[in-house]
């Protein structure tokens, strides 16, 4: 890809696909706003990714070796070395030269993806020497994982100040500010703009009697860490009042095919196990109950659909993001949480009972800003217009 674009949008997913999905929604909205985008992905390819009219560029893919983010590996599972890092860095720098963007947009960095600084710091430095210099903006979700290493929080603040013009926080400050997970955000408050949540639009009308009506819908995101949830779901089903309903389990493509096949054999009557579907939102709107992890995208889609929900926040390694968001929503009575450390058939069944009891009560109103994709596109377009004026 050598064509120029207004924005070079860098995104790297390492384990799940939530980062990529949110970035894709933003790219699609920006393209609709008449701003051209080169969408540069450094993660494993994901089938069916919809980025609208944006131009897709695939870097040599890498991923995390495990849920603890202990190491980075290439597409074959081999740990990357300095030669591999250097080659990908050079590829990224060549893209900057070819695309000649008026804006460089980085997903999560510097608030996350510090393992990628081997290529991102050179990219930022190269952008800083270009004339005219492109605007540099960070795109970050509402919650980040608390930096565990000494000095890392200071490094985030210093890197943002040195290389970036703005940071767009894809959340609603009336519900949750970035400071809740990153107190040092107070030091960069002058650089932050809140966009609202980036949420896939629900279907304008859904046939209430269509496929999935009255089912229990289980979604496992990209599938990389799906097995504990699927195991618990299969064990919980006969223990719940919904045991006679159809249970539909959607497994992402990161769940290995052999494992997927083994689960299909175990599932039994009344359980459908299939790969993730593009009509997930239709199924969600018709479902009697949703069971999932508590990632940004899924939780916001569940809230928008108004479907009773049980969530199991992913807590692998030092992950705290899903637990914080889910806990606050549970306090508002908007969903039911089952902790991952306690997850098994009986605890999940008990969580389902609580969610069903709650669904019979008056549902609390949800007043979260969920037009984040459109607002992000508008903000970025305005920034570019000001620079061009």
C-alpha positions in Angstrom: 0.0 0.0 0.0 1.7 3.2 -1.2 -1.2 5.6 -1.5 -1.3 8.6 0.7 -4.0 9.0 3.4 -5.1 11.7 5.8 -4.6 9.4 8.8 -2.2 6.5 9.5 -4.0 4.4 12.2 -1.8 1.9 14.0 -3.4 -0.9 16.0 -1.9 -4.0 17.6 -4.1 -6.7 19.2 -2.1 -9.3 21.1 -4.6 -11.6 22.7 -8.2 -10.8 22.2 -9.7 -8.9 19.3 -11.4 -6.1 21.2 -8.8 -3.5 20.4 -9.1 -4.3 16.7 -12.9 -4.2 16.7 -13.0 -0.8 18.4 -10.3 0.6 16.0 -12.3 -0.8 13.0 -15.5 1.0 14.1 -13.5 4.2 14.4 -11.8 3.8 11.0 -15.2 3.1 9.4 -16.7 6.3 11.0 -13.7 8.4 10.0 -14.0 7.1 6.4 -17.7 8.0 6.4 -16.7 11.5 7.5 -14.7 11.9 4.3 -11.3 11.5 5.9 -9.0 8.8 4.3 -7.4 6.2 6.6 -4.6 3.8 6.2 -5.5 1.1 8.8 -2.2 -0.6 9.9 -2.7 -3.8 11.8 0.1 -5.6 13.5 -1.9 -8.5 15.0 -3.0 -11.9 13.7 -5.5 -11.6 10.8 -9.2 -11.6 11.8 -11.7 -12.8 9.2 -14.5 -10.5 8.3 -13.1 -7.3 9.7 -15.1 -4.4 8.5 -13.2 -1.1 8.2 -15.4 0.5 5.6 -13.5 2.3 2.9 -10.3 2.5 4.8 -7.2 1.0 3.3 -6.0 -2.1 5.2 -2.3 -2.8 5.7 -1.1 -5.9 7.4 2.3 -5.8 9.1 4.1 -9.1 9.8 1.8 -10.3 12.5 2.7 -10.9 16.1 0.8 -12.0 19.2 1.4 -12.7 22.9 2.7 -16.1 23.8 0.1 -16.5 26.6 -2.5 -14.8 28.6 0.2 -13.4 30.9 1.8 -11.4 28.0 5.1 -13.0 29.0 6.6 -12.8 25.5 5.8 -11.7 21.9 5.8 -14.4 19.2 5.3 -14.4 15.4 2.6 -16.1 13.4 4.3 -19.5 13.8 4.6 -19.1 17.6 8.4 -18.4 17.5 9.6 -15.7 19.9 10.6 -12.6 17.9 14.2 -11.5 17.9 16.1 -8.3 17.2 16.3 -9.0 13.5 12.5 -9.5 13.4 11.9 -6.3 15.4 14.2 -4.4 13.1 12.5 -5.6 9.9 9.0 -4.7 11.2 10.2 -1.3 12.4 11.6 -0.6 9.0 8.4 -1.7 7.3 6.4 0.7 9.6 8.8 3.6 8.8 8.5 2.9 5.1 4.7 3.1 5.5 5.0 6.5 7.1 7.1 7.7 4.2 4.7 6.2 1.6 1.4 7.3 3.2 2.5 10.8 4.1 -0.3 11.2 6.7 -1.5 14.4 8.1 -2.2 12.6 11.3 -0.7 9.6 13.1 -3.2 7.8 15.3 -1.9 5.1 17.7 -4.3 2.7 19.4 -3.6 2.4 23.2 0.0 3.6 23.0 1.6 5.0 25.2 -1.1 4.0 27.8 -0.5 0.4 26.7 1.4 -1.7 24.1 4.7 -0.7 25.7 6.2 -3.9 24.4 5.9 -2.4 21.0 8.0 0.6 21.7 10.8 -0.9 19.6 8.9 0.3 16.6 6.6 2.9 17.9 9.2 5.2 19.4 11.1 5.3 16.1 7.8 5.9 14.3 7.0 8.8 16.6 10.4 10.3 16.2 10.2 10.0 12.4 6.8 11.7 12.4 8.3 14.5 14.5 11.0 15.2 11.9 8.6 15.4 8.9 7.6 18.8 7.5 4.9 19.5 7.7 4.8 17.5 11.0 1.7 15.3 11.2 -0.6 15.6 14.2 -0.1 12.8 16.7 -3.1 11.4 18.6 -3.5 8.5 21.0 -6.8 6.5 21.0 -7.4 4.9 24.4 -10.2 3.0 26.0 -12.0 4.1 29.2 -9.8 1.9 31.5 -6.2 0.9 31.3 -4.4 -1.8 33.3 -2.6 -0.1 36.2 1.1 0.1 35.4 2.9 -2.4 37.7 6.5 -1.5 37.1 8.2 1.4 38.9 8.4 4.4 36.7 6.0 3.1 34.0 3.3 5.6 34.9 5.8 8.5 34.7 7.0 7.1 31.3 3.5 7.2 29.9 3.0 10.8 30.9 6.4 11.8 29.6 6.0 10.0 26.3 2.5 11.6 25.8 3.9 15.1 26.5 7.0 14.6 24.3 5.4 13.0 21.2 1.6 13.6 21.2 -0.8 16.4 20.6 -4.0 14.9 22.1 -5.4 11.7 23.5 -9.0 10.6 22.8 -10.5 8.6 25.6 -13.3 6.3 24.4 -15.5 6.5 27.4 -18.0 8.7 29.2 -16.6 10.7 32.1 -19.9 10.9 33.8 -19.6 7.2 34.4 -15.9 6.5 34.5 -12.8 8.8 34.1 -9.4 7.7 33.0 -8.1 8.7 36.4 -10.1 5.8 38.0 -7.5 3.4 36.6 -4.7 5.8 35.9 -4.5 8.6 38.6 -1.6 10.3 36.7 -4.2 11.3 34.1 -4.7 14.4 36.2 -1.2 15.5 35.0 -2.3 15.3 31.3 -5.9 16.5 31.7 -5.3 19.3 29.3 -4.5 16.8 26.5 -7.6 14.5 27.0 -10.8 14.5 25.1 -13.6 12.1 26.0 -15.5 10.7 23.0 -18.2 8.5 24.5 -18.2 4.8 24.1 -17.5 3.3 20.7 -20.3 0.9 20.2 -21.5 -1.1 17.2 -24.9 0.2 16.1 -27.8 -2.1 17.0 -30.1 -3.2 14.2 -32.9 -0.6 13.6 -35.5 -3.4 13.9 -35.1 -7.0 14.9 -37.6 -9.8 14.3 -38.3 -10.9 17.9 -39.2 -14.4 16.6 -36.1 -14.8 14.4 -33.1 -17.0 14.9 -31.9 -16.9 18.5 -35.2 -15.8 20.0 -35.3 -16.8 23.7 -31.9 -18.4 23.7 -29.0 -18.2 26.1 -26.2 -16.5 24.1 -22.7 -17.2 25.1 -20.0 -15.1 23.4 -16.3 -15.7 24.0 -14.7 -12.8 22.0 -11.7 -13.8 19.9 -11.6 -17.2 21.6 -8.0 -17.1 22.9 -9.1 -17.5 26.5 -12.5 -19.1 25.9 -12.0 -22.5 27.4 -12.7 -21.8 31.1 -15.9 -20.0 30.2 -17.1 -22.7 27.8 -16.4 -25.4 30.4 -18.3 -23.5 33.1 -21.3 -22.9 30.7 -21.6 -26.6 29.8 -21.5 -27.5 33.5 -23.9 -24.8 34.5 -26.7 -25.4 32.0 -28.4 -28.4 33.7 -28.4 -26.4 37.0 -30.4 -23.4 35.8 -34.1 -22.6 35.1 -33.1 -22.2 31.5 -31.8 -25.7 31.0 -34.6 -26.5 28.5 -33.7 -23.4 26.3 -31.3 -23.5 23.4 -27.8 -22.4 24.5 -25.8 -20.9 21.6 -22.0 -20.6 22.2 -20.1 -18.4 19.8 -16.3 -19.1 19.7 -13.9 -16.8 18.0 -11.3 -18.0 15.5 -8.5 -18.0 18.1 -10.0 -21.1 19.7 -8.0 -23.9 17.9 -10.0 -26.0 15.5 -9.2 -29.2 17.4 -10.5 -27.7 20.7 -13.6 -26.3 18.9 -14.3 -29.8 17.5 -13.9 -31.4 20.9 -16.4 -29.0 22.5 -18.9 -29.7 19.7 -18.8 -33.4 20.6 -19.3 -32.5 24.3 -22.1 -30.0 23.8 -25.0 -32.4 23.6 -28.7 -31.7 22.7 -29.9 -28.1 23.1 -26.4 -26.6 22.8 -25.2 -25.0 19.5 -21.5 -24.3 19.2 -20.4 -22.2 16.3 -17.8 -19.7 15.3 -18.4 -16.0 15.8 -21.1 -14.5 13.6 -21.5 -11.2 11.9 -25.1 -11.0 13.1 -24.1 -11.2 16.7 -26.1 -8.1 17.6 -29.3 -9.6 16.1 -28.8 -12.7 18.2 -28.1 -10.6 21.3 -31.2 -8.5 20.9 -33.4 -11.6 20.7 -31.6 -13.6 23.5 -33.2 -14.3 26.9 -29.7 -14.0 28.6 -26.2 -13.1 27.6 -23.1 -14.8 29.1 -19.7 -13.4 28.2 -16.4 -12.0 29.4 -16.5 -8.2 30.3 -14.5 -6.7 27.4 -15.2 -3.1 26.3 -17.1 -4.0 23.1 -19.3 -6.8 24.4 -20.3 -5.1 27.6 -21.4 -1.9 25.7 -23.3 -3.9 23.1 -25.1 -5.9 25.9 -26.1 -2.6 27.6 -27.3 -1.2 24.4 -29.4 -4.3 23.6 -30.9 -4.3 27.1 -30.4 -8.1 27.4 -30.0 -9.5 31.0 -26.3 -10.4 31.3 -23.8 -12.4 33.3 -20.2 -11.4 32.8 -17.0 -13.1 33.8 -14.2 -10.4 33.8 -10.9 -11.7 32.4 -8.3 -11.4 35.1 -5.3 -13.2 33.6 -1.9 -11.9 34.5 -2.1 -8.3 35.7 -5.4 -7.6 33.9 -7.7 -5.3 35.9 -9.6 -3.5 33.1 -12.6 -5.8 32.8 -13.0 -6.2 36.6 -13.1 -2.4 37.2 -15.7 -1.7 34.5 -17.9 -4.7 35.2 -17.9 -3.9 39.0 -19.1 -0.4 38.4 -21.8 -1.5 36.1 -22.9 -4.2 38.6 -23.1 -1.6 41.3 -25.7 0.2 39.1 -27.7 -3.0 38.7 -26.9 -3.2 35.0 -25.4 -6.7 34.9 -24.3 -9.6 37.1 -20.6 -10.4 37.7 -19.1 -13.9 38.4 -15.4 -13.6 39.2 -13.1 -15.6 37.1 -11.2 -17.0 40.1 -14.5 -18.6 41.3 -15.8 -19.8 37.9 -17.3 -23.2 37.7 -20.7 -24.7 36.9 -22.4 -24.0 40.2 -21.1 -20.5 40.6 -22.0 -19.6 37.1 -25.5 -21.1 37.6 -25.9 -19.0 40.8 -24.9 -15.9 38.8 -27.5 -16.8 36.1 -30.2 -17.1 38.9 -29.2 -13.6 40.1 -29.4 -12.2 36.6 -32.8 -13.7 36.0 -34.1 -12.4 39.3 -32.8 -9.0 38.5 -34.3 -9.0 35.0 -37.8 -9.2 36.5 -37.3 -5.9 38.3 -37.4 -2.4 36.8 -34.2 -2.0 34.8 -32.1 1.0 35.8 -31.9 3.6 33.1 -28.6 3.8 31.1 -27.5 7.3 30.2 -24.0 6.5 28.9 -22.8 8.3 25.7 -22.5 5.6 23.1 -21.9 7.6 20.0 -18.1 7.5 20.4 -17.3 6.4 16.9 -19.1 9.3 15.2 -17.8 11.8 17.8 -14.2 10.5 17.4 -14.5 10.9 13.6 -15.8 14.5 14.1 -13.0 15.4 16.5 -10.3 14.0 14.2 -11.8 15.8 11.2 -11.9 19.1 13.1 -8.3 18.7 14.2 -7.2 18.2 10.6 -9.3 21.1 9.4 -7.7 23.5 12.0 -4.2 22.5 10.9 -5.2 23.0 7.2 -6.7 26.4 7.8 
